């Protein structure tokens, strides 16, 4: 209950930063403060012009986030 959006990404339990930044936020590498991080973390991802994960994670309509990893998949729910 309360989940308004969700992002999913493949990655083991030690790869949260890589998935969150490199996989999701770096869909929009021109976001303020991301250029250097995207240069280091986005190489393993082929975003194919998609921006949906970054759009959800940077949407000011959401004020709460919860993330977990299960069976090699990261999931974050936003509300």
C-alpha positions as CSV (number, residue, x, y, z in Angstrom):
1,X,0.0,0.0,0.0
2,X,1.1,3.5,-0.8
3,X,3.5,2.6,-3.6
4,X,3.0,5.1,-6.4
5,X,6.0,4.1,-8.6
6,X,8.6,1.4,-8.9
7,X,12.0,0.9,-10.5
8,X,13.6,-2.5,-11.1
9,X,17.2,-3.4,-12.1
10,X,19.4,-6.4,-12.1
11,X,22.4,-6.4,-9.7
12,X,23.6,-8.4,-6.7
13,X,23.3,-7.1,-3.2
14,X,26.6,-5.4,-3.3
15,X,25.8,-3.3,-6.4
16,X,23.2,-0.8,-5.1
17,X,25.2,2.3,-6.0
18,X,26.0,0.9,-9.5
19,X,22.4,0.1,-10.2
20,X,20.9,3.2,-8.7
21,X,23.3,5.7,-10.2
22,X,24.8,4.0,-13.2
23,X,21.7,2.1,-14.3
24,X,18.9,4.4,-13.3
25,X,20.0,8.0,-12.7
26,X,22.5,8.0,-15.6
27,X,19.7,7.6,-18.0
28,X,19.9,11.4,-17.7
29,X,23.6,12.0,-17.4
30,X,23.2,15.8,-17.6
31,X,21.4,15.9,-14.2
32,X,23.3,18.2,-11.9
33,X,26.3,16.5,-10.2
34,X,26.1,13.2,-12.2
35,X,28.6,13.7,-15.0
36,X,31.6,12.3,-13.1
37,X,29.6,9.5,-11.5
38,X,28.1,8.5,-14.9
39,X,31.5,8.4,-16.4
40,X,32.5,5.8,-13.9
41,X,29.3,3.8,-13.3
42,X,27.3,3.8,-16.5
43,X,29.6,1.8,-18.7
44,X,27.9,-1.5,-18.0
45,X,24.5,-0.2,-19.0
46,X,22.9,0.3,-22.4
47,X,20.1,2.9,-21.6
48,X,19.0,2.9,-25.3
49,X,17.6,6.4,-24.9
50,X,15.3,5.4,-22.0
51,X,14.7,7.9,-19.2
52,X,11.8,6.4,-17.2
53,X,13.8,5.2,-14.2
54,X,15.6,8.6,-13.8
55,X,12.3,10.5,-14.4
56,X,10.6,8.5,-11.5
57,X,13.6,8.9,-9.1
58,X,13.9,12.6,-9.6
59,X,10.2,13.4,-9.6
60,X,9.4,15.8,-6.8
61,X,5.9,14.3,-6.3
62,X,7.5,11.5,-4.4
63,X,8.8,12.0,-0.9
64,X,9.5,8.5,0.3
65,X,11.5,5.6,-1.1
66,X,12.3,2.1,0.0
67,X,14.7,-0.3,-1.7
68,X,15.5,-4.0,-1.4
69,X,17.4,-6.7,-3.3
70,X,16.0,-10.2,-3.8
71,X,17.3,-12.9,-6.1
72,X,19.6,-10.5,-7.9
73,X,17.0,-7.8,-8.6
74,X,17.0,-4.3,-7.0
75,X,13.6,-2.8,-6.5
76,X,12.7,0.7,-5.2
77,X,9.2,1.7,-4.4
78,X,8.3,5.4,-4.2
79,X,5.4,7.2,-2.6
